[in-house]
Amino acid sequence: MLVRKLKCSTCGSNKVTESRSMYIYCDYCATWMGIDMKNAMIEATDAFSVSNYQDRSQQEYLAAAMQLGEAAKAKDKEKSIEANLRMLQLEFDLYPHRYGPKGKQQVFRKKYLDYRRQNLIEMFEKGDYFSSFANSEGIALSQGLHFTMVDGKMNYNFDDRFIAYIEYSEQTIRNAIEKSKFYNSLQLHPEGSVVQNTGLMYSNAMANMMSIYHEETAKKIISHFKLDYDYIEIDPVNISKMECCVCQSEINVPENSNTVICETCGNSNNVKEKTINCINCGTRFAVSNGKAQCPSCGSVFYSIQNMNDVVSAQITSQENAQVKTKKNSSFFKRLFGG
């Protein structure tokens, strides 16, 4: 059978099923293996459509992006962190595949926000934050590039000037990751495989970079940097079906698999035990009477079928949090769990 030339860094297995989301997970142990650039490109095209620019969340996201730029110019640490976290919170719903299927779960979102907050603080402490913004060289390379707007996105002339610009941008990403791999905050990343394989951070950053470009330009960037995976031939693998313990969606399960990710709700299913793994603390537990709540830390996992379910889960989570929050807590603390 023909499969991607991609092996799991944890168990060494091939990826034998096709990923439906931007994130690629191991079919045998559920480790995050990489980014599907084509799926990332499709989502970015949908998210930045002309009709979506009228969406209130999209407008709020663009406003937060402007605030981030203003904070960077003013070298304002607190406003920079606040704008970054606000954009991240909006991204979970605007780009539902950007953080993988787990990003639909509130438990994962909180862990990612906690990681990102500490990551930003560490960047400021090490003096790396403001240097990550485009310097005079990057600005100079971006001058005079030719593009047309197609469906609300930039379609560039893929000439030598543009290639020089994207190669500079790509090297900037590499430099930033080389620095960040020594950050203590990386240990807080909700996808533990990032610590073992910072190449995942690179592919994720490149996917985010390409989200601003039209599909035609993005395809050329993928080809230029050879970001798509090659395919290899392996012996046939028997694949069966199972229902997710939480949302009952159908999951493809290769023979001898131990743990698989449900790409509908993001929960990690243990094949033989019919249990799930808590995203927060790692405890294995069975879903009882339709209730998926970790017996160790109390985290609740929702049966996510579509983005309406994501919104419902978010409202429920916020309502539960407000019951436990003192009335005099600040809005920022209520929002980000400070």
HUJO-V833023 format. One record per residue. SS is DSSP state (H for helix, E for strand, - for the rest). PHI is phi in whole degrees, 0 to 359 (NA if undefined). Layout:
BEGIN
ss=SS phi=PHI
ss=SS phi=PHI
END
This chain:
BEGIN
ss=- phi=NA
ss=E phi=267
ss=E phi=225
ss=E phi=297
ss=- phi=279
ss=- phi=208
ss=E phi=243
ss=- phi=290
ss=- phi=287
ss=- phi=266
ss=- phi=248
ss=- phi=80
ss=- phi=280
ss=E phi=283
ss=- phi=275
ss=- phi=251
ss=- phi=244
ss=- phi=278
ss=- phi=278
ss=- phi=264
ss=- phi=243
ss=- phi=292
ss=E phi=276
ss=E phi=249
ss=E phi=248
ss=- phi=296
ss=- phi=282
ss=- phi=244
ss=E phi=228
ss=- phi=71
ss=- phi=288
ss=E phi=291
ss=E phi=255
ss=E phi=170
ss=E phi=241
ss=- phi=272
ss=H phi=296
ss=H phi=292
ss=H phi=295
ss=H phi=297
ss=H phi=293
ss=H phi=298
ss=H phi=295
ss=H phi=298
ss=H phi=297
ss=H phi=291
ss=H phi=294
ss=- phi=259
ss=- phi=291
ss=- phi=302
ss=H phi=296
ss=H phi=288
ss=H phi=294
ss=H phi=276
ss=- phi=292
ss=H phi=298
ss=H phi=295
ss=H phi=295
ss=H phi=294
ss=H phi=294
ss=H phi=295
ss=H phi=295
ss=H phi=294
ss=H phi=295
ss=H phi=296
ss=H phi=294
ss=H phi=297
ss=H phi=296
ss=H phi=297
ss=H phi=294
ss=H phi=295
ss=H phi=293
ss=H phi=298
ss=H phi=277
ss=- phi=52
ss=- phi=264
ss=H phi=298
ss=H phi=297
ss=H phi=291
ss=H phi=295
ss=H phi=296
ss=H phi=299
ss=H phi=293
ss=H phi=300
ss=H phi=291
ss=H phi=294
ss=H phi=297
ss=H phi=297
ss=H phi=299
ss=H phi=289
ss=H phi=299
ss=H phi=305
ss=H phi=266
ss=H phi=291
ss=- phi=235
ss=- phi=299
ss=- phi=261
ss=- phi=299
ss=- phi=251
ss=- phi=76
ss=H phi=299
ss=H phi=294
ss=H phi=295
ss=H phi=282
ss=- phi=270
ss=H phi=298
ss=H phi=298
ss=H phi=295
ss=H phi=300
ss=H phi=296
ss=H phi=297
ss=H phi=291
ss=H phi=297
ss=H phi=297
ss=H phi=299
ss=H phi=295
ss=H phi=299
ss=H phi=293
ss=H phi=297
ss=H phi=294
ss=H phi=300
ss=H phi=293
ss=H phi=299
ss=H phi=293
ss=H phi=298
ss=- phi=271
ss=- phi=75
ss=- phi=265
ss=- phi=295
ss=H phi=291
ss=H phi=288
ss=H phi=282
ss=- phi=279
ss=- phi=304
ss=- phi=265
ss=H phi=298
ss=H phi=294
ss=H phi=296
ss=H phi=296
ss=H phi=297
ss=H phi=294
ss=H phi=280
ss=- phi=288
ss=- phi=80
ss=- phi=285
ss=- phi=256
ss=E phi=210
ss=E phi=236
ss=E phi=270
ss=E phi=233
ss=- phi=54
ss=- phi=81
ss=E phi=233
ss=E phi=274
ss=E phi=248
ss=E phi=271
ss=- phi=291
ss=- phi=275
ss=- phi=257
ss=H phi=298
ss=H phi=294
ss=H phi=291
ss=H phi=298
ss=H phi=298
ss=H phi=293
ss=H phi=288
ss=H phi=291
ss=H phi=295
ss=H phi=298
ss=H phi=295
ss=H phi=292
ss=H phi=298
ss=H phi=297
ss=H phi=299
ss=H phi=296
ss=H phi=295
ss=H phi=291
ss=H phi=300
ss=H phi=288
ss=H phi=290
ss=- phi=292
ss=- phi=261
ss=- phi=287
ss=H phi=294
ss=H phi=296
ss=H phi=299
ss=H phi=294
ss=H phi=271
ss=- phi=301
ss=- phi=295
ss=- phi=260
ss=- phi=301
ss=H phi=293
ss=H phi=299
ss=H phi=296
ss=H phi=279
ss=- phi=217
ss=- phi=288
ss=H phi=299
ss=H phi=294
ss=H phi=294
ss=H phi=297
ss=H phi=295
ss=H phi=293
ss=H phi=295
ss=H phi=294
ss=H phi=297
ss=H phi=295
ss=H phi=299
ss=H phi=285
ss=- phi=295
ss=- phi=275
ss=E phi=264
ss=- phi=294
ss=H phi=307
ss=H phi=297
ss=H phi=292
ss=H phi=299
ss=H phi=299
ss=H phi=291
ss=H phi=294
ss=H phi=301
ss=H phi=292
ss=H phi=298
ss=- phi=267
ss=- phi=53
ss=- phi=272
ss=- phi=278
ss=- phi=273
ss=- phi=283
ss=E phi=242
ss=E phi=230
ss=E phi=262
ss=- phi=231
ss=- phi=297
ss=- phi=303
ss=- phi=240
ss=- phi=287
ss=E phi=239
ss=E phi=249
ss=E phi=240
ss=E phi=216
ss=E phi=267
ss=- phi=300
ss=- phi=296
ss=- phi=262
ss=- phi=251
ss=- phi=65
ss=- phi=290
ss=E phi=281
ss=E phi=237
ss=E phi=279
ss=E phi=234
ss=E phi=287
ss=- phi=302
ss=- phi=74
ss=- phi=287
ss=- phi=258
ss=E phi=220
ss=E phi=228
ss=E phi=267
ss=- phi=279
ss=- phi=281
ss=- phi=272
ss=- phi=247
ss=- phi=85
ss=- phi=274
ss=E phi=267
ss=E phi=260
ss=E phi=272
ss=- phi=299
ss=- phi=285
ss=- phi=274
ss=- phi=58
ss=E phi=236
ss=E phi=237
ss=E phi=258
ss=- phi=293
ss=- phi=294
ss=- phi=279
ss=- phi=239
ss=- phi=88
ss=- phi=296
ss=E phi=270
ss=E phi=206
ss=- phi=270
ss=- phi=279
ss=E phi=248
ss=- phi=53
ss=- phi=77
ss=E phi=258
ss=- phi=251
ss=E phi=233
ss=- phi=295
ss=- phi=287
ss=- phi=268
ss=- phi=246
ss=- phi=84
ss=- phi=297
ss=E phi=253
ss=- phi=242
ss=- phi=260
ss=- phi=275
ss=- phi=274
ss=- phi=251
ss=- phi=205
ss=H phi=291
ss=H phi=296
ss=H phi=293
ss=H phi=298
ss=H phi=296
ss=H phi=298
ss=H phi=296
ss=H phi=294
ss=H phi=297
ss=H phi=300
ss=H phi=297
ss=H phi=293
ss=H phi=296
ss=H phi=295
ss=H phi=292
ss=H phi=293
ss=H phi=295
ss=H phi=270
ss=- phi=264
ss=- phi=295
ss=- phi=296
ss=- phi=270
ss=- phi=292
ss=- phi=290
ss=H phi=299
ss=H phi=298
ss=H phi=292
ss=H phi=295
ss=H phi=285
ss=H phi=245
ss=- phi=74
ss=- phi=284
END
